[in-house]
Amino acid sequence: IDGILQGIFSSKKIEYKKNKDSINKISNEILLKDKNESLDFYYNRLKTNNISRLTGSIDLNKESYVKKLLTSEPFLSLAQNFLNTNSFSINASFFISNPAIITKEEQYANAQYFHWDNDFTKFLKIYIYLSDVDKDSGPHILIPNTHKKKLLKYSLCRLYTDQEIYNSYDKKEIFLGSKGSLFFSDGYGLHKGETPK
C-alpha cells in the first residue's frame, strides 16, 4: 500500500471535484500532499476545502511500485487469460472520495451513479482499496452478470439512478474490504462507487 500511495502522491496530474457552493479555485498546494503530512491530516484538509473527490493518473512510463505491480506475472497472466490476448494497454488511475454533502451533479461527475464503461470492446479493471472500506465508506457496487447481458433500457452508455437499477435488478454485489483488498471486474457491467458517508 505504501508503494501505491507513493505513486499516487507523486502524481502531478490531479483533478478535483468541489462542492458547488464553494466557487474559489483550489491551488496545487491544497491538492497535493506534503511529504511530512499524515494521510488523516491531508484528507481532512481536502474535506475542509469542500473537495469531494480527487482523481488522477499514475505515469507508468516511469519506474514505480505501481508499474512493477501491474506488470508482474500474476497481473499480466490474469489480464491475458481474461482478455484472451497477449496484446493490451495498461492504465493506472486513482480516486480519493471524501464524505461530503454533494449535489446530484457532483454525484454524476464522481461516478456515484450507476453506469458502464465503454473504453474498449473488452477490458478488465483491477481495484485496490487503499483504506478500510465498509458500507459507509463509499464501496464499489456491481450488478452481477450485466457485463454479459443488460436489459435493453440500460444499453445506452449514460448514468442511471439507484431507483432505476434496483427496480430492474434483484441482486447487487457490494465490495467491502480492509486496506489492501483487491478485486477485479469487467467495467462493461453496471457499477458505481457509493457516495461515502
Secondary structure, DSSP 4 states (H G I P E B T S, - for coil): -HHHHHHHHT---EEEEE-TT--SPPPHHHHSPPTT--HHHHHHHHHHTTEEEEEEE--TTS--HHHHHHTSHHHHHHHHHHHT-S------EEEEE------HHHHHHTT-SBB---SSSS--EEEE-SS-B-TTS--EEE-TTTTT---GGG-SSS-B-HHHHHHH-S--EEE-B-TT-EEEE-TTS-EEEPPP-
